[in-house]
């Protein structure tokens, strides 16, 4: 019979390595998001293109999970979070009006690069899908 620690040691090593890799992935994602400013390059809401509503807005994501949407001299501060396991990003601009209120969702990332992100959210009650595209400036 093998000592118990010989069976547990590989499991602990694997778990430790997995957590280390996830932490490094999280750091890479956070770094990519927080480096620079982002603009909405596309927004389709229930088959209607409303990209123009975001014209002039720039978004700065900070490592403390705040996001600032700025258009000219006006700024709105919200919160953001990401989950690399579920490939989602959540945004919330409390008390925001259109168009920023349209970002208050948990978005599923459908495609991502260091300079662009595509995401969607599906309303299961109304059976609609919104599609968001961000481009780094």
C-alpha positions in Angstrom: 0.0 0.0 0.0 1.4 3.4 -1.0 1.6 6.1 1.6 -1.3 8.5 1.4 0.9 11.6 0.8 2.1 10.0 -2.5 -1.4 10.0 -3.7 -2.3 13.5 -2.4 1.0 15.2 -3.5 0.2 15.1 -7.3 -3.3 16.4 -6.7 -2.0 19.3 -4.6 0.6 20.1 -7.2 -1.9 20.0 -10.0 -4.3 22.2 -8.1 -1.5 24.6 -7.2 -0.3 24.8 -10.8 -3.9 25.3 -12.1 -4.5 28.2 -9.6 -1.1 29.8 -10.5 -2.0 29.6 -14.3 -5.5 31.1 -13.6 -3.9 33.9 -11.6 -1.4 34.7 -14.4 -4.3 34.6 -17.0 -6.3 36.9 -14.8 -3.4 39.3 -14.5 -2.9 39.3 -18.3 -6.5 40.0 -19.0 -6.6 42.8 -16.4 -3.5 44.3 -17.9 -5.0 44.2 -21.4 -8.2 45.8 -20.3 -6.7 48.5 -18.1 -4.0 49.6 -20.6 -5.4 52.4 -22.7 -8.8 53.7 -23.5 -11.6 51.9 -25.3 -14.4 53.1 -27.7 -17.6 51.4 -28.7 -17.0 50.4 -32.3 -20.3 48.6 -32.6 -23.5 48.2 -30.7 -26.5 46.3 -32.0 -29.5 46.3 -29.7 -32.3 43.9 -30.8 -31.3 44.1 -34.5 -31.0 47.9 -34.4 -27.6 49.5 -34.8 -27.2 52.1 -32.1 -23.4 52.6 -32.4 -23.8 56.3 -33.1 -25.3 56.9 -29.6 -21.8 56.1 -28.2 -20.0 58.5 -30.6 -17.3 60.5 -28.8 -17.3 58.3 -25.7 -14.0 56.9 -24.4 -13.9 54.3 -21.6 -11.0 53.9 -19.1 -11.0 50.7 -17.1 -8.9 50.8 -14.0 -7.3 48.0 -11.9 -9.5 48.9 -8.9 -12.5 47.8 -11.0 -13.8 51.3 -11.7 -14.6 52.4 -15.3 -14.9 56.0 -16.4 -16.9 56.9 -19.5 -16.0 60.3 -20.8 -17.5 62.3 -23.6 -16.0 65.8 -23.9 -16.1 67.3 -20.5 -18.7 64.9 -19.1 -17.7 61.8 -17.2 -19.6 58.9 -15.6 -18.0 56.5 -13.2 -19.1 52.9 -12.9 -17.8 49.5 -11.9 -16.5 46.6 -13.9 -15.5 43.0 -13.2 -14.4 40.1 -15.4 -14.5 36.4 -15.0 -12.0 34.5 -17.2 -13.5 31.1 -16.4 -17.0 32.1 -17.7 -15.5 34.5 -20.3 -17.7 37.4 -19.1 -17.3 41.0 -18.2 -19.9 42.9 -16.1 -20.3 46.7 -16.3 -22.5 48.9 -14.1 -22.9 52.7 -14.4 -25.3 53.4 -11.4 -27.9 56.0 -12.3 -26.7 56.4 -15.9 -29.0 57.4 -18.7 -28.8 56.3 -22.3 -26.5 55.3 -23.8 -24.4 54.3 -20.8 -27.3 52.4 -19.2 -27.2 50.0 -22.1 -23.8 48.8 -20.9 -25.1 47.7 -17.5 -25.1 44.0 -18.2 -23.0 40.8 -17.8 -21.5 40.4 -21.3 -20.3 37.1 -22.7 -17.1 37.5 -24.6 -17.4 36.0 -28.0 -14.1 37.2 -29.5 -11.1 39.1 -28.0 -7.7 40.4 -29.0 -5.4 42.8 -27.2 -7.0 45.7 -29.1 -10.6 44.7 -29.6 -13.4 42.8 -27.9 -16.8 41.4 -29.1 -19.4 40.5 -26.6 -23.1 39.7 -26.4 -25.9 39.5 -23.9 -29.2 37.6 -24.4 -32.4 38.6 -22.7 -34.1 35.2 -22.1 -37.4 36.9 -21.3 -37.8 39.0 -24.4 -35.6 36.7 -26.6 -33.4 39.5 -27.8 -29.6 39.7 -28.1 -27.4 42.8 -27.9 -24.0 42.7 -29.5 -21.2 45.0 -28.3 -17.8 45.7 -29.9 -15.0 47.7 -28.2 -11.9 48.9 -29.9 -8.8 50.1 -28.1 -7.8 53.7 -29.0 
